[in-house]
Amino acid sequence: CTGLQWQKDTADVNGDGQSTGQDNLTWCDALAYCENLSFAGHDDWRLPNVRELQSIVDYGRVGPAIDPVFGAFSSVYWSSTSYAGYPDYAWGVDFYGGNVFYDVKDNGYGVRAVRSGP
């Protein structure tokens, strides 16, 4: 209902054919990964903002709190939204329970790209 097209699985950043914690990226690297992603015939992927990322949380589920159609970990994913007043922090969503929070951009978290679709 948002008109967005999502990367179905957590980004396999290291290209080993599996999405694991080894694919976690810092915030700056997550932005760059999504901006440079060419996937499913499209090259206009981006890191979702915090509201977009929160829109795929399923609060009727836990561990992970997301529809099973998505391949997701019960862990944190970066959004593109910086935390106002603190340039070293950005917002993320924890898909264990669907909590939205902010953290230091140097931490490594999961990545899921989005684009305006179809």
Residue pairs with C-beta under 8 A, 6 or more apart in sequence:
2 52
2 55
3 116
3 117
4 48
4 52
4 55
4 114
4 115
4 116
4 117
5 42
5 114
5 115
5 116
5 117
5 118
6 56
6 70
6 112
6 113
6 114
7 37
7 39
7 45
7 112
7 113
7 114
8 69
8 70
8 71
9 19
9 70
9 71
9 72
10 19
10 23
10 71
10 72
10 73
10 77
10 110
10 111
10 112
11 19
11 23
11 25
11 33
11 34
11 37
11 110
11 111
11 112
11 113
12 18
12 19
12 23
13 23
13 24
13 25
13 33
13 111
14 22
14 23
16 22
19 71
19 73
21 73
21 75
23 110
23 111
24 108
24 109
24 110
24 111
25 33
25 78
25 108
25 109
25 111
26 105
26 106
26 107
26 108
27 78
27 90
27 105
27 106
27 107
27 109
28 105
30 47
30 78
30 109
30 111
31 47
31 80
33 47
33 111
33 113
34 45
34 46
34 47
34 111
34 113
34 114
35 45
35 46
35 47
37 43
37 45
37 113
38 45
39 45
39 113
42 115
44 115
44 116
45 113
45 114
45 115
46 80
46 113
46 114
46 115
47 78
47 79
47 80
47 111
47 113
47 114
48 79
48 80
48 112
48 113
48 114
49 79
49 80
49 81
50 79
50 80
50 81
50 91
50 92
50 93
50 100
51 81
52 79
52 114
53 77
53 79
53 92
53 93
53 112
53 114
54 93
54 98
54 100
56 66
56 67
56 70
57 65
57 66
57 93
57 95
57 98
58 65
58 66
58 67
58 98
59 65
59 98
61 67
62 96
62 97
63 74
63 96
63 97
64 72
64 73
64 74
64 95
64 96
65 74
65 95
65 96
65 97
65 98
66 72
66 95
70 112
72 95
72 110
72 112
73 95
73 110
74 95
74 96
75 94
75 95
75 96
75 109
75 110
76 92
76 93
76 94
76 95
76 101
76 103
76 109
76 110
77 92
77 93
77 95
77 109
77 110
77 111
77 112
78 90
78 92
78 109
78 110
78 111
79 90
79 91
79 92
79 93
80 90
81 90
81 91
82 89
82 90
82 91
82 105
83 89
83 90
83 91
83 102
86 102
88 104
88 105
88 106
89 102
89 103
89 104
89 105
90 102
90 103
90 105
91 100
91 101
91 102
92 100
92 101
92 102
92 103
92 109
93 99
93 100
94 100
94 101
95 110
103 109
